[in-house]
Amino acid sequence: MQSLRFTALEGLAGVDTNLPEHNGKITEVFGSNVFAGRIVREYLSDEAYKSLMNSIKNGTKLERKMAEQIASGMKAWAMKKGVTHYTHWFQPLTGTTAEKHDSFFTLKGDGSALETFDGDALVQQEPDASSFPNGGLRATFEARGYTAWDPSSPAFILEQGYGKTLCIPTIFVSYTGESLDYKAPLLKALAAIDKAAVDVCNYFDKNVTKVTPTLGWEQEYFLVDENLANARPDLLMTGRTVVGHAPSKGQQLEDHYFGSIPERIYAYMRDFEEESYKLGIPLRTRHNEVAPSQFECAPIFEEVNIAVDHNSLLMDIMNKVAKRHKLKVLLHEKPFAGINGSGKHNNWSMATDTGVNLLAPGKTPKTNLMFLTFFVNTIKAVHDYADLLRAAIASASNDFRLGANEAPPAIISVFSGKYLYDVLQEVKSRVSNKFDEQDEAILKLDLHRHIPELMLDNTDRNRTSPFAFTGNKFEFRAVGSTANCASAMTVLNTIVAKTLTDFKVEVDGLIEKGEKKEIAIMQTLRKYIVDSEKILFEGDGYSEEWEKEAERRGLQNIKTTPKALDAMITPKAAQLYSETGVYTEKELHARHEILLEDYVKKVQIEARVIGDLATNTILPAAISYLNDLISNIRGLKEIGMGEAAYKAQTQIAAKISEHINVISENVQAMIEQRKVTNKLTDSRQKAIEYCEKIKPYFDIIRYHSDKLEFLVDDKRWALPKYRELLFLR
């Protein structure tokens, strides 16, 4: 019987790489399926347009009559483009997007048909959605959950096969008002940092009335042939190969990185970029990444809320377009052992409504001091709440990637670059503990000379740092490729908001005591630098020396998700989120429960998959080959050949037999351990035991499976091998 592997390999011959070329300028299609900009202006009255813009800018609630007008204009635009259905598009805690489609079509009492879409349908829906993760916030029989329109993220039209759907970005909350998604807390965090940052900006510029955090994400991903992926149950069910022998040539030569993009992949990239441009996703770059079959795309910076929506939307688009090209997108952080995993670097900054990037140094001492203020406050925030940032990036899949000599370690540290590190040391050493005129002299005469207007060439990119300053932004490199950016962005914006709020309280306190404003700011900055300097690290984050140094400094090195998530339910976390209004304590505990449950389920699935593959695919192939070896040895003996003639076969047979026994024993032991662990009722303890007692079996089974794959002849091995998955085009 022919194996799935050879059937998949035969299917590769039918792949069409001569796909149609897209023509025209990007600007001609960009945003064509988005209800924003000139399209909104065209379909709304002046009154409705101004009301919507005011709601987006200032967060004010729309009047009912304005919602009716906006819904009418939105429907007219959508129907003109062939749309028949609409949906509230939201991001539940499953890590994916969700939608329930309703048609514009309805029947009147007299039986006549018409298309309708009113203000109520735009603003709020009740999608039921009782099966989404809720962490105990509601029982299954309590089905009510509400989606509510987020006007700050524009509606868009999604083209899917034979139909088009109007998608309205929304938040998702329970019947009692608790957030059940990623967007609602993010919006609260953005509101908190807006207020806190504006208050601090007003020390330097009274004209600033709004501060908007910005985000530029970088999406890494793998592409493999669809036929080969379909022949790998582990890839289909878990997103990664739980077993597999690595290819002889992987990324050792680093010849794939920034190399020429293969024709078939280039056609796919152009296709999903075209779809993205229509939806207003401003993709800017594309290139080969380090590992074979690994690639990356990245957009221009946007407001955080919109950037998060665009990234979630992009991941859906990439998967859908891949099917047209007979490809499979792997977004898993570590789909293949022994080669680079995938991350999603989050490049974050803050911009004022006066056009200033708060993390870009300016031309004068005043603006340099403003930059230094926000720079130091961000470092202080990371120092004080490093555990929450670590929790924000924790997942079963990201555990494989963090610290694996290719991604930042689980130790949270900040890289400022030598130039700015020296500036911080200068402030620390030259600003005195007492307030005197010398401090003001330093500020006016020479501090600004240490910070040039452009920092792009003065701050290197430390690839080993989880949180690095890169010229005019911070790059949070530890975020995983499958993650919803909202998780990291909610935490980061919340902790910076809290730190800025505390900073203003301290500065105002000094001013009230009679200190000049600039002196009060400098003294507080010096205190923050001293308090948080242990989080600064300029060296190699991959090294063993750094682990020892970090321990000496008192920095945490939490390598597994179950323990990292503990930070979410500490009194410190509860106070932080309560003061900023981002989460209630009840919501925090619910999310902690959801993430623990998600971890357990994903490891459970992987355990079942690796046990099934070992029992039904790997061992049968090995036993079949072992039987042939035994027959060969017996035949050589029967014709009178000496022991030397079948020595190699005997050794191979012994090794195969050993690996078969070890795999069989460990699969059974893993099953028994899983039965015991599943009886635990404490979610945290169950997650820890899955991590500490069940996952180690994976390594043993995988190791011996790899050895078998190396020994067993090619034709008997059913699963496509790494070299086929990674290098076939």
Secondary structure, DSSP 8 states (H G I E B T S, - for coil): ---HHHHHHHHGGG---------S-HHHHTTTTBS-THHHHHHS-HHHHHHHHHHHHH-----HHHHHHHHHHHHHHHHHTT--EEEEEB-BTTSS-B--EEESEEE-TTS-EEE---HHHHHEE----TTS--TTSS-TT---EEEEE-TTS--EEEEETTEEEEEEEEEEEETTS-B-BSHHHHHHHHHHHHHHHHHHHTTT-TT---EEEEEEEEEEEEEEEHHHHHT-HHHHHHSS-SS----SSSSTT--STT----HHHHHHHHHHHHHHHHTT--EEEEEE-SSTTEEEEEE--EEHHHHHHHHHHHHHHHHHHHHHTTEEEE--S-SSTTS---BEEEEEEEEETTS-BTTS--SSHHHHHHHHHHHHHHHHHHHHTHHHHHHHT--TTGGGTTTSSSS--SS--EE--HHHHHHHHHHHHHS-SS--HHHHHHHHHTGGGGS-S--TTTS---TT-SEEE-SSSEEETT-BTTS-HHHHHHHHHHHHHHHHHHHHHHHHHHHHTT--HHHHHHHHHHHHHHHHGGGB--S-TTSHHHHHHHHHHT-----SHHHHGGGGGSHHHHHHHHHHTS--HHHHHHHHHHHHHHHHHHHHHHHHHHHHHIIIIIHHHHHHHHHHHHHHHHHHHHTT--GGGGHHHHHHHHHHHHHHHHHHHHHHHHHHHHHHHHT---HHHHHHHIIIIIHHHHHHHHHHHHHHHHHS-GGG--S--HHHHHH--
